Amino acid sequence: MDNDLENLEDMRPTAEEFLGQIRAFTRCFFTVVLNKNPEVDFDLNLKGDVTSKADISMNDRHLSLEWLWRDSSLFEADEPEHFRPCYWPAIADETHRRERQVASIKSHLDETIVDFFDLDADNLWTFVDRSALTAIFAIEKEERKAYSFREFFEHSSLSLRVTDRLTLVGKNDATGLLPVPPERIDEIVAMVVASEIALWMRRELLAPLDVLVDLPHLLERMPFLLAGPPDTLESWNRAVARDGGDGTLRADIYTRFVEPARMCGQRDQLWFGRKLFRWYELEGNEGVSRMLENDNSPLPFPLCEDTCRFHKAEDTTEFVVGFHNLSDRRSVRQLPDVKYAPRSRFAQ
């Protein structure tokens, strides 16, 4: 949906006024808002547009990017570089994945969020920014471990007003919502919860790399995990393209240390479409800590956040992200015709 709906008669609304209702009351499983920030293609804060209710905010010129519309498993290590922000999921993958996410949440509405995703609650409170935690767990700290998906629906106001949410679950009558058949309530709740939780996890749990880490960023931190020749760029990008399969990783290290830290019993594939690992668990492992301490070799190829590929260091530019943590220095390829903002993030 284009953000500027100026051609609607007698008013000039924006897409944001409709996205929450579309998410809740239709079978549209993934939403994209266009041209909300036409002067920004790549957000150097690595969060995207945090004010948007959409799953992705982009400009209409990005719709021609081929990778958005194809299965991400078709990615090959030797294909030409192109604009592929690490914080954007592929639309072709996400629409089908979201439908499965909704079905999963619908059957677990009364399960707690931390149990469902197999997250260590104490570490979650330690490593996630306080404002990010409040966005999901808007309750007292001691109640968070028992906080269910249904309770989250009642408290969040991203997609629907709180009064409308409470009306849907029968806790408020003072609103103009049209009657909703009882058999549709759980599906509406699941549609809203799945969308908001997926967006929050992508932005607040994965992007900072304090709680969860995907394979490309894990290789950056644990280069000794690579099985192929470390001085060959193709080895690094082949591991990314294969998501660590086909012998691209050292089996002894992966099986003993990395696989046990994989996110929530392979629910990572359902929610992110790729392998994710609990970084706080890996970092706290004595064996991993020893390997990290003993590995003094510099990373030969930086991972670029705007291509999701490793590149030669001389072809990359370092910047500082907006998370203010130990992983705040990242790299981009700085592709031509791509607008990067805020430019101050390039300051050393």
N, C-alpha and C positions, 0 to 999 in steps of 0.2 A: 504494500500500500504506500502510495506517495504521501509524504508528510503534509504537503500543501494541497488541501482540497478546496481551492479557491473557486472552483467552478460550481460548487453546490449553491443552490439558490438561497439568497437572503442571509448567508452567513459565510464565514471563512474559518472553519474548524481545522484542526490538525488530526493526523492519523491517531495520535495518542488518545483522543477522546473516544475512539471506537475499539482500539486493540484489546482492551480488557474484556469487553462484552463479546468480541469475536472469539477470544480464547475460551471464555466460559460457556457460551451458548451455541457454538457451532461445532462442526466436526473438522474444523481447520486445525491441524496439528502443529503447524509451524508458521510463524509470522515474521515478515521482513518489512521494516519501514525504510523508505527511500528518501534521500536528499534532505535529511534532517540537518546534517552538517556538511554541506557540499564542498567546503574548503578543507575537509579532513578525510583522507583515505585510510591512514593507519594511525591508530591512537598509541602514542609512545608511553602512555600510562599502562597499556595492556589491559584495559577494562572495557573498551568500547564505550558506547553512550550509556552511562549509568542511569540517565533519566528516562530512558525509553522502556515502554512495556513490551516491545517486540523482542523476539529471540535474537535477531541481528538487526543492526542499523548499518546501512551502507548507501552508496550512491548508485544511481541507475547505470552508470558506466561499468560498474562491477558485475552486472548481470551477464555480461558476455564472457566471464571467466569460466572456462570449460570445466574445471575441477569442481565447481559448485554443483554441477548437474550430473555428476557421474559417481559411481561407487568408488569410494576412496581407496579400496583395495587394489584398484587399477593403477595406482601411483607407482611409478618405476624410478629407480635410483638414477638412471641416465637420461631422463627426460629433461627438456630445457627448463631453466628456472623461470618461475612466474610468480606473480603476486598471490600469496597464499598465507594470510595472517594466521598465526598459531591459535589465536583466540576466536577464529571463525570456524564453526563446523560446516561440513558440506551439506547443503540443503537437501540434496538427493538422498543422503543417508538419514538425515535427521527427521524427515517427515515420516518415514516408516518406523524409525526408532522411537519417536514420540508416541506413536499409537501403541506400541508395546509397553512403553513406560506408563502410560495412562492405565492400561489394563493391569499392570503390576501394582500400581498404587491403589487402584480401586479395590483390589483384593487384600490390601494391607493397610487400610485407612486408619485402623486403631493400633497399628504397631508404632513403636517409637522410631524417630528418625535416626538416632545414633545406632540403634540395634539393626535396623534395616540395612544401613550402609556399613555396618561393622566398623564404626569409628570409635576410637578410644576417647570417651567424652572428656576426660581430664586433659589429655593432650590437645584436644580440639579447642578447649577454652584457653590453653596456653599459647597456641600458635596462630590462631585466627584473630584478626583485628576485632576489637570490641564492637565497633559500629557494624561490621559485617555479621557478627554473631547476633546482634540485636535485630538485624533485618529478618532473621529466621526465628530466633528464640527470644521473642519479646515478652519474656516472663522472668521470674526470679531464678537466680543461678541454680539453686538447689532443686528446682523443678525441671530443669532442662533435660536430664537423662530420661525422664518419663514423658517427654513431650511427643505427642503423636501427630501424624499427618493431619488428622481431622482437627486437632486443636490448632495446628498451624494455619489451616484454612480460616478458622474463626478470627485469628489475630491479624493476618497480613492484609494490607490494603493496596498492594501493587496493582492487581488486575481489577478488583471490585471494591467498592466502598465497604467498610466494615459493617455498616447497617444492612447492606444488601446480602453480605455473606451470612450474617446472623439470621436474616429472614429465611434464607435458603435452608438453613439447618433448624428452623423452627424456634429460634430464640428471640425473634423480634418481629413485630407486626406493623410498625410505623414506617412504611416505605411504599413506593409506588411500583414495585416489581410486579410484573405479570405473574399469575399463578404458574408454578412449575409442577408437572406431574411427579408424584413421590418417587416413582421408579427412575426418574432422571437425576435425582439429587446427587447420588453417589458418583455418577459419571461426571457431572459438572464439577463437583469437588475435586475429583481425580484429575480432570483436565487442567484446572487452575493450579493445583498443587504440583503436578508433574512439571508443568512449564516453569513455574517460579523456582522450584527446587533445582531443576536442571540448569537454569540460568545462574542461580546463586552458586552452585557447585563449580560451574565452569569459571566464573568470575572470581570467586572468593576462596575456593579450596584448591583449585588447580593452578590458576595463573600466578599466585605468589610463590608456589613451589615449596611452601613450608609444611603443608599437611600432605598433599598428594603431589606426585611427580610422574610425568609420562616418560616413555622410553627415550625420546631424543634428549630431554633435559637430564635424564638419569645418566646417559652416556657422557654428557658434559661433565657431570660430577664424578662419575666412576669410569673414566676412559679405559681402565684395565679390564672392563667387562667386554670390550670388543674382541671378537675372535679373529677378524680379518687383519691384514697388515695396517697398523695405525698410521702409517705415512702415506696411505692411499686414500684420497677423498672418496672414492667409490665405495670403500669398505664402510664408511660412516653412513653414507646415504642409503646404501643397500640395507643396513640394519634398520634404519627408519622405515624404508619402504616395506620391509618384511615384518615390521613390528616385533623384531627380535627373533623371528623364526628362521628356518632354513640354515641353521648353523652359523648365524651371524653373531651370536654371543657365546662367551665361554660357558659351557654347560656346567662346569664344576662350581663356578661362582654363582651363576644364576639359580641353579637348583638348590644350593645350600642356603643362600642368603636372600636372594631377590624374590624368587617365587613365593616363599612364605609371607612376604610383606605385600603381596598383591591385594588390591582393594576388593573387599566384600565378596569373596567367593565368585569372582568373575562377573559381578554385576557391572564392572567397569565397561564391558562391551555394550551392555544395554544403555548405559547413561553417557558414555563418551565415545564408544566405537573403537576403543583401543585400550591397551593394557595400561593400568595405572598402579602405582605402588605407594604405600604409606611411608613417606620420607622420614617422618619422625621415628618410625620403627627401625628403618635401615640405619639412620644416623646414630641411633642409640645402641646398635648391635656392636659388641666388642670386636668381632671378627672384621666387620666392615670398617670400623674405626681404625683398626690397625692397617688395613689395606690403604685407606685414605691417607693416613700419616706417612706410609712408606712410599706412596706414589708421588714423586717430585717432578715427573715429566710434564712439561707444559702441554696444554691441549693444542694439537696441531691445526685444527679447523674449528672456528667458532660456529655455533648454531645460530642461524638468523631467524628472528621472530617474524619477519615479513615474507619468508619463503618456506619455513619449516624444513630447511635443508642446511647442511653444513657447507661452509664455503672457505676458501683460502682467506687467511687473516687480512692480507693486504686489500682484499675486495670488500671488507666489511667496515661498519662504523659502530662504535660502542655508544650506548646511551644509558640513562638511569631511569628506571621505571618508577611508578608512583606508590610502591608498596612499603618503602622504607624498611627493608629487611636485609639480611645477608646476601640475598640473591637479587639485589636491585640493579646490578649491572648486566645488561644483555647486549645483543648485537643485531643489526639489521644489514641487509644487502644495499639498502637505499636505491631502489629501482627507479629508473627514469619514469617520469609522468605519474609518479605516486606522491601524493601530498602527505607529509609526515607532520604531526602536531601533538603536543606543543613543542616547538623547536627548542625551547629552553632545556628539554631533556637531553639534548646533545651536549650540553655544557659539561666540561670535565670537572 
